């Protein structure tokens, strides 16, 4: 199995497992209940990833932000760049991006409300794709289109899947191990197959934010584990929490969890 086939199969298997655990159909816009959490001041100076990326965007550049979400990167980078095109398929995320751009007077951002493979995107100097690839089911087409539309590509990805910290809870709750999504190691294998030799930069961040309270931990973990109220799975989760959570810095975190730090994987495309 090639690296791209392995990536696509990991995503397929993880999605199939998730679908089998869901008790109800997912919403048409999976971000509708969470989009407001992605609001952020474009001029903030306490974000290590934003501060690093700002250094890479000269004023005359045109930037593509693929999977822009609520604009946490697109809007700060628009303050540095000539123009940012923000490609985002979620209507609720696009709404937040437009609202924040208006609120903070960032006019040089154009929203393209579309998935990347279907997007009618312009040519750019730089394409950025932050924490999007984990769920992409045709990784070669996705990456090749990034290369076709920009002179340089920056992909931000964690060294492990974003939800990997709760993977150990799956078997005690559901009786089966969690099928993992691909992340940095698999992406580097994909790039090797595609003939790309990237540079990799680690952005050091503070420890991942935990849970504000035990009740918040239960609610958030239940949602991520597809556990419904008044179920046998909820009983198992409630019994498990005292053993897997630790109190730290006024909140709660999963014992033994590894801090996920962004890796910026970059290469020149020759486009």
Secondary structure by P-SEA (a helix, b strand, c coil): ccaaaaaaaaaaaaaaaaaaaccccccccccccccccccccccccccaaaaaaaaaccccbbbbbccccccccaaaaaacccbbbbbbccaaaaaaaaaaaaaacccccccccccccccccccccbbbbccccccccaaaaaaaaaaacccbbbbbbccccccccccccccccccccccccccaaaaaaaaaaaccbbbbbbbbbccccccccaaaaaaaaaaaaccccccaaaaaaaaaccccccccccccccccccbbbbbbbbbbccc
